[in-house]
Amino acid sequence: PGWASAYTYLNHLAWGGLQERLGEPSLRHWKQLEHELRVIEQVEIADHFLICWDLCRFAREQGFLCQGRGSAANSLVCYALRITNVDPVKHDLLFERFVSAERPEPPDIDIDFAAGDDREQVIQYVYGKYGREHAAMVCNTIEYRGRSAIRDAMRVLGFPAERADWLAKRVDGHASASRTAEWLEMGEGKALRSLGLDPAEPRARALVKLVRGLDGLPRHRGIHPGGFVISREPIGSVVPVEPAAMAERTIIQWDKDDCADVGLPKFDLLGLGMLHLLKECLAHLRVWPDLDLDLGRLPLDDAAVYAQVTAADTIGLFQIESRAQANFLPRLRPETFYDLVISVGAIRPGPMLGGQVKEMLARRRGEEPTEYPHPDLEPVLARTHGMALFQEQLMRCAIVVSGCSPGEADALRRAMSRKRTREEMGRATERIREGMRERGVDPESAERVLKWLEACASYTFPESHAISFALLAYASAWLRFYYPAEYLCSILNAQPMGFYPVSTLIHDAKAHGVEVRPVDLAHSRWECTLEVRSAECGVRSAELQLAEGEQCGVALHCAHWTTTSHFARGDKGKGRAALRTGGVGGRAVRIGLRYVRGLGSRARERLRATLTDGPFLSLPNAVERFSDAGLGEAELRALAAAGAFRSWIPEPRQALWAVLGEMRGRRSGGPLAPPSEGAAVLPRMSEVERTLSDHRMLGMSLDGHPMRHLRERMTALGIEPIAELRGEGRRDGERVKTAGLVIVRQRPGTAKGFVFVGLEDETGRLDVIVSPQVYEREREILNGRGILAVAGKLGVEDGVVNLKAEVFYPLRLEGAVELVSSHDYH
């Protein structure tokens, strides 16, 4: 726009942006910015930065949350342009991990946008600005895995789709087609016999052969999660382009590796559910007057938040809610923000399998001495207790011991992190060896440092990425602690996302004092909403007041996240306590109509439209307006079964009877006459029937946990509540029996065949560890049942309790097939 070159414009934006973000940047900041701009000019990649800046600018102007992640957070230019939210000078990060003169190639800038409509608008902005002849999304080639191979092979062989789906659900989500074929033949064809097939018959042999033969073959083409290519020349002259199955999208017929091979720059515009959640949570908090919240300046020293995280009370939090994190956090005992950075970076396959996590924890607790491969490396490695968890640390170590440049250190990191010959390794380390000799490092110490660096390179992680995600993890923990009702409402509307099913999120929120109200046509909107909790709160739905005398303690500001919301920080004692009281006591969560199963996308749009005229006033009013909106009996039946007419007729069966009567009356030419006193009264549902119906129609029950119905029977069988396994005096290795709903199944590829099953009852949650031997023996029960009892040995260590399974038993709640849609093998 009137500038001599792209670089000149970038230079202008970066200098101005840095001053705008920091007010008075330090001399280190100015020198670093000058250095980065010089490298960007040398590598000739200014256009790349300007495109990313423009996308983030558009998002901010629309009120969308966005944040760059990955190695881009090492760049002060990205920070100045508000592409990222991490100050790399403050965190002592290395720009050359992102871009270096020794590596003249386009940078990899991944930008997260709030998942859903926000990201789609950014995608359409790209198409609109550059034109479909110059912009397209990257494709993915989807290969056959175990489940897809079974479904397609059985379809070809004429099996009913229901039987194929039943069998596919018993296969691990990550299993290959080859491994699945082996499973079909295990135990003398036990899986085949479960279908009523003799393993020796031709049809059974054909099924196994087909599944095995499909292993690794392309099945279909999909769309990359967010990869875009933009070209100066018409993109069709470079690569074939086709319309995508998704409306208003076009894709190229190359994947990301093809693009990299030919040097076609790719921009990753990714959707992140947590940003959707945070945006909505901020919007809910706007009703608090004179209280300003900025996610970029939350108080990072809040002891109450860290206490919650240390207790692994992290359901629904970003990056730190998983089973592995729940086992790690009580051992880590985070007290500072950097502890969260360590948590994000450490819980990954490399450091966990290599033993680095266990060794770091032992050093942190003083059980083992903290040692350094060279005395000069202590300042670099002190925060991680002598362990190099991050790539930037590895690079900094090479710089400190050898005096090499940051670009040379990055070249060493890249060489060490891939397979190479002895000669290649020698060339990669020649400059480092020479530098250590010049600095007087003896040959023995030099070899020890190089071997240590090489070992670390196999598992280190970008520190910049860990910091970016730790910021979101802390923001989610802070908001959930002080505003649990607003947080729950937001996470319910951001689904699908996260590690746990909706029923677990709700059960956990209720345990934290959040009131959750059922779906009700008289009150529910399509999305979940917030309502005044009680008249005694002195709170109006349009405007929530602070407790008398409370003042806004600090105004938080972050130019990157422009959505403004309201919050009170107050002092560290009374103010924060009042915050939490306001968050819990002020508002309740109303379940939205989106959770009623049987209402599809057509119903969603039409219900949203009719609800603009206000809530439904009565059952006849609802039937009439549904008819006017083009919705009919199927949708009304689903709503009745879900209890959505409860304001007028609390019993679902009776409500369905009345709905059908109202519809018959309208079809016969007029409303049905009011029922006489002798009208049919249908039998009420039992508590168990109501629980099953709620889970079938909504995926949740607000009247209590389903396992409570089995408690008397389980007690008689010696099956203990999960909470009792965490009580005082429980011993490591103690044999116990417990039971619960299966809420998650995991079989990580790096876990050497171990499977992890999450169980939940009305008292809590428990992780069950299943050895490969037990899994093969119990596979059918494990994958085919939604309620399980398990006997095994209790594991108690550092406040973490789990169960090492020995045998599983299926439990049945009368009429229940699957209560919870567990998150399996993700």
FENLIN-V484440 format. One record per run of one state. SS is the DSSP state (~ for helix, > for strand, _ for the rest). FROM is the first residue (numbers start at 1). LEN is the number of residues. If there is no record, write none. Layout:
BEGIN
[[SS;FROM;LEN] [SS;FROM;LEN]]
END
This chain:
BEGIN
[[_;1;5] [~;6;17] [_;23;4] [~;27;17] [_;44;2] [~;46;16] [_;62;4] [>;66;4] [~;70;5] [_;75;1] [~;76;5] [_;81;14] [~;95;3] [_;98;2] [>;100;1] [_;101;2] [>;103;1] [_;104;6] [>;110;5] [_;115;2] [~;117;14] [_;131;4] [>;135;9] [_;144;2] [~;146;11] [_;157;4] [~;161;8] [_;169;8] [~;177;18] [_;195;7] [~;202;12] [_;214;4] [>;218;13] [_;231;4] [~;235;3] [_;238;3] [>;241;3] [_;244;6] [>;250;3] [_;253;3] [~;256;7] [_;263;3] [>;266;7] [~;273;15] [>;288;1] [_;289;4] [>;293;1] [_;294;1] [~;295;3] [_;298;5] [~;303;8] [_;311;12] [~;323;10] [_;333;4] [~;337;10] [_;347;2] [~;349;6] [_;355;1] [~;356;9] [_;365;10] [~;375;10] [_;385;5] [>;390;1] [~;391;12] [_;403;3] [~;406;11] [_;417;5] [~;422;17] [_;439;4] [~;443;15] [_;458;3] [>;461;1] [_;462;1] [~;463;20] [_;483;1] [~;484;10] [_;494;8] [~;502;10] [_;512;4] [>;516;2] [_;518;11] [>;529;4] [_;533;2] [~;535;3] [_;538;6] [>;544;1] [_;545;20] [>;565;1] [_;566;8] [~;574;13] [>;587;4] [_;591;2] [~;593;3] [_;596;5] [~;601;11] [_;612;7] [~;619;10] [_;629;4] [~;633;9] [_;642;10] [~;652;16] [_;668;19] [~;687;12] [_;699;7] [~;706;11] [_;717;3] [>;720;1] [_;721;1] [~;722;5] [_;727;8] [>;735;12] [_;747;8] [>;755;7] [_;762;2] [>;764;7] [_;771;1] [~;772;13] [_;785;2] [>;787;11] [_;798;2] [>;800;11] [_;811;12] [>;823;2] [_;825;2]]
END
